[in-house]
């Protein structure tokens, strides 16, 4: 496509009014970045620690349970504890199996439009808040490497869907109590809620909304995709809520499984 | 009701500073009422733009306590205690006091490739309700340019004005891209010439929009996804190759510059 020649040239360098200060805001604009940094840093520190633990991620038949941490599912290493394996092992992988899979959910969240808003503001100060000065002298946005890689978001979305299916399967398996039959425990509920929140986060994703219907030129010629788009649009409006809820809950799920597996907690049977 | 102190920036391209005015504030008043009272009592030469006083013309956009807002829609009793700071929009060159030169936006408006409909069928064009509704949100824009003002891409980086259309025009591009009769393909254009990649989704434009247009979610991100379709999605690229289609389907993509 040929460039459009403008009749009016953009004049640069005009004198701006107002005082030359970073911001005149009087409200607590710094609070949101502080909260974001606190939560995301805590999550990164915890998940890194948990990923390298390589133990206490599965509660198996010995405890009459079948609970696996979402950080370790599917367990693809050849060092998986008995019962936790996915049936497919990458031989020769001696490190924690979590390291094999976490790149996908990490990539999904790293390229997520909502998280981009949050960490650009909180960590990169670009800008720290609306109408507060950018923390950098120059700015090229997402036009260059590595930030241009955010355009791969939809592929991480696809990978995220695969993980959602696997974690849903884990949640269903959690109803199984080896040696006792079937039942519902606190762990079952935790894994179910975790899977539900991850589905909500994925289905409310902007790329999902685009791929399912938003990308069409005419809704009237794509009735089914239009209906899906209409269903996803209110979910998309809650994407921020699902992003935080699913992030925090996936960590709490790992904490719960870890505490049960290490014997600190008992996974109570509800019915 | 008690008096209020207004700290209004006064000046022009040669310089300026804050001036304090202590004036009466009545119940239910908005910032523009108090600015008018200052004009009527203490500073008849205070320059400010206004027209409808109903939040529909966008003329009285300024920065109140550091945030872009319409003066006519900002109630005084919603503001925190203490002096109220009123400054001109920071992103645009100053003319005088609270009045800025927003011609950058008109230059960007001229660069938008116009709607390119197919030849008129014998029975006329037909649009369906769901297609009409899609672009309705974008047409609520009153062109106050507060989204342009708050966007850090040009607010804090003057040099980017050459390559960056800004949120107000991204909603215009989105509206055209979603128009069922439009045959232009602007995806490469918004990426290469209009700087869509400069937007880093911080959503400040959405936060300040007085018409509550979901600029980021409903216009900028869908545009970014369309750019991904055209340039960064190997599956979509392969599909186009197999089906021997251009980026856009049936019609040869072309550009019709604005008159």
HADDOCK unambig.tbl for C-alpha pairs under 7 A between the chains (distance, minus, plus):
assign (segid A and resid 1 and name CA) (segid B and resid 188 and name CA) 6.98 0.50 0.50
assign (segid A and resid 1 and name CA) (segid B and resid 189 and name CA) 6.88 0.50 0.50
assign (segid A and resid 1 and name CA) (segid B and resid 255 and name CA) 6.96 0.50 0.50
assign (segid A and resid 4 and name CA) (segid B and resid 111 and name CA) 6.16 0.50 0.50
assign (segid A and resid 4 and name CA) (segid B and resid 257 and name CA) 6.13 0.50 0.50
assign (segid A and resid 6 and name CA) (segid B and resid 110 and name CA) 6.24 0.50 0.50
assign (segid A and resid 6 and name CA) (segid B and resid 111 and name CA) 5.39 0.50 0.50
assign (segid A and resid 8 and name CA) (segid B and resid 107 and name CA) 5.10 0.50 0.50
assign (segid A and resid 9 and name CA) (segid B and resid 107 and name CA) 6.52 0.50 0.50
assign (segid A and resid 10 and name CA) (segid B and resid 104 and name CA) 5.87 0.50 0.50
assign (segid A and resid 10 and name CA) (segid B and resid 107 and name CA) 6.24 0.50 0.50
assign (segid A and resid 10 and name CA) (segid B and resid 162 and name CA) 6.29 0.50 0.50
assign (segid A and resid 12 and name CA) (segid B and resid 158 and name CA) 6.87 0.50 0.50
assign (segid A and resid 13 and name CA) (segid B and resid 158 and name CA) 6.95 0.50 0.50
assign (segid A and resid 14 and name CA) (segid B and resid 93 and name CA) 4.92 0.50 0.50
assign (segid A and resid 15 and name CA) (segid B and resid 13 and name CA) 5.45 0.50 0.50
assign (segid A and resid 15 and name CA) (segid B and resid 93 and name CA) 5.12 0.50 0.50
assign (segid A and resid 15 and name CA) (segid B and resid 94 and name CA) 6.14 0.50 0.50
assign (segid A and resid 16 and name CA) (segid B and resid 90 and name CA) 6.18 0.50 0.50
assign (segid A and resid 16 and name CA) (segid B and resid 92 and name CA) 6.17 0.50 0.50
assign (segid A and resid 16 and name CA) (segid B and resid 93 and name CA) 4.45 0.50 0.50
assign (segid A and resid 16 and name CA) (segid B and resid 94 and name CA) 5.04 0.50 0.50
assign (segid A and resid 17 and name CA) (segid B and resid 12 and name CA) 6.83 0.50 0.50
assign (segid A and resid 17 and name CA) (segid B and resid 88 and name CA) 6.09 0.50 0.50
assign (segid A and resid 17 and name CA) (segid B and resid 90 and name CA) 6.23 0.50 0.50
assign (segid A and resid 17 and name CA) (segid B and resid 93 and name CA) 6.68 0.50 0.50
assign (segid A and resid 17 and name CA) (segid B and resid 94 and name CA) 4.88 0.50 0.50
assign (segid A and resid 18 and name CA) (segid B and resid 9 and name CA) 6.04 0.50 0.50
assign (segid A and resid 18 and name CA) (segid B and resid 87 and name CA) 5.54 0.50 0.50
assign (segid A and resid 18 and name CA) (segid B and resid 88 and name CA) 6.11 0.50 0.50
assign (segid A and resid 18 and name CA) (segid B and resid 90 and name CA) 6.63 0.50 0.50
assign (segid A and resid 23 and name CA) (segid B and resid 66 and name CA) 6.16 0.50 0.50
assign (segid A and resid 24 and name CA) (segid B and resid 65 and name CA) 5.84 0.50 0.50
assign (segid A and resid 24 and name CA) (segid B and resid 66 and name CA) 4.11 0.50 0.50
assign (segid A and resid 25 and name CA) (segid B and resid 65 and name CA) 5.31 0.50 0.50
assign (segid A and resid 25 and name CA) (segid B and resid 66 and name CA) 4.27 0.50 0.50
assign (segid A and resid 25 and name CA) (segid B and resid 67 and name CA) 6.44 0.50 0.50
assign (segid A and resid 26 and name CA) (segid B and resid 65 and name CA) 6.32 0.50 0.50
assign (segid A and resid 113 and name CA) (segid B and resid 201 and name CA) 6.73 0.50 0.50
assign (segid A and resid 116 and name CA) (segid B and resid 201 and name CA) 6.83 0.50 0.50
assign (segid A and resid 117 and name CA) (segid B and resid 200 and name CA) 6.86 0.50 0.50
assign (segid A and resid 117 and name CA) (segid B and resid 201 and name CA) 5.29 0.50 0.50
assign (segid A and resid 117 and name CA) (segid B and resid 202 and name CA) 4.39 0.50 0.50
assign (segid A and resid 121 and name CA) (segid B and resid 202 and name CA) 6.98 0.50 0.50
assign (segid A and resid 127 and name CA) (segid B and resid 152 and name CA) 6.59 0.50 0.50
assign (segid A and resid 130 and name CA) (segid B and resid 150 and name CA) 6.50 0.50 0.50
assign (segid A and resid 130 and name CA) (segid B and resid 204 and name CA) 5.37 0.50 0.50
assign (segid A and resid 131 and name CA) (segid B and resid 66 and name CA) 6.77 0.50 0.50
assign (segid A and resid 131 and name CA) (segid B and resid 67 and name CA) 6.07 0.50 0.50
assign (segid A and resid 131 and name CA) (segid B and resid 150 and name CA) 5.60 0.50 0.50
assign (segid A and resid 133 and name CA) (segid B and resid 156 and name CA) 6.44 0.50 0.50
assign (segid A and resid 134 and name CA) (segid B and resid 152 and name CA) 6.66 0.50 0.50
assign (segid A and resid 134 and name CA) (segid B and resid 156 and name CA) 6.18 0.50 0.50
assign (segid A and resid 138 and name CA) (segid B and resid 157 and name CA) 6.73 0.50 0.50
assign (segid A and resid 140 and name CA) (segid B and resid 198 and name CA) 5.87 0.50 0.50
assign (segid A and resid 141 and name CA) (segid B and resid 197 and name CA) 6.14 0.50 0.50
assign (segid A and resid 141 and name CA) (segid B and resid 198 and name CA) 4.04 0.50 0.50
assign (segid A and resid 141 and name CA) (segid B and resid 199 and name CA) 6.10 0.50 0.50
assign (segid A and resid 141 and name CA) (segid B and resid 200 and name CA) 5.95 0.50 0.50
assign (segid A and resid 142 and name CA) (segid B and resid 197 and name CA) 4.97 0.50 0.50
assign (segid A and resid 142 and name CA) (segid B and resid 198 and name CA) 5.55 0.50 0.50
assign (segid A and resid 142 and name CA) (segid B and resid 200 and name CA) 6.55 0.50 0.50
assign (segid A and resid 143 and name CA) (segid B and resid 197 and name CA) 4.99 0.50 0.50
assign (segid A and resid 143 and name CA) (segid B and resid 198 and name CA) 6.22 0.50 0.50
assign (segid A and resid 151 and name CA) (segid B and resid 228 and name CA) 6.13 0.50 0.50
assign (segid A and resid 151 and name CA) (segid B and resid 232 and name CA) 6.54 0.50 0.50
assign (segid A and resid 207 and name CA) (segid B and resid 225 and name CA) 6.86 0.50 0.50
assign (segid A and resid 210 and name CA) (segid B and resid 222 and name CA) 6.56 0.50 0.50
assign (segid A and resid 210 and name CA) (segid B and resid 225 and name CA) 6.83 0.50 0.50
assign (segid A and resid 215 and name CA) (segid B and resid 226 and name CA) 6.69 0.50 0.50
assign (segid A and resid 217 and name CA) (segid B and resid 178 and name CA) 5.36 0.50 0.50
assign (segid A and resid 217 and name CA) (segid B and resid 179 and name CA) 6.89 0.50 0.50
assign (segid A and resid 217 and name CA) (segid B and resid 180 and name CA) 5.89 0.50 0.50
assign (segid A and resid 218 and name CA) (segid B and resid 131 and name CA) 6.16 0.50 0.50
assign (segid A and resid 218 and name CA) (segid B and resid 180 and name CA) 5.20 0.50 0.50
assign (segid A and resid 219 and name CA) (segid B and resid 130 and name CA) 6.34 0.50 0.50
assign (segid A and resid 219 and name CA) (segid B and resid 131 and name CA) 5.87 0.50 0.50
assign (segid A and resid 220 and name CA) (segid B and resid 128 and name CA) 6.21 0.50 0.50
assign (segid A and resid 220 and name CA) (segid B and resid 130 and name CA) 6.42 0.50 0.50
assign (segid A and resid 220 and name CA) (segid B and resid 131 and name CA) 6.47 0.50 0.50
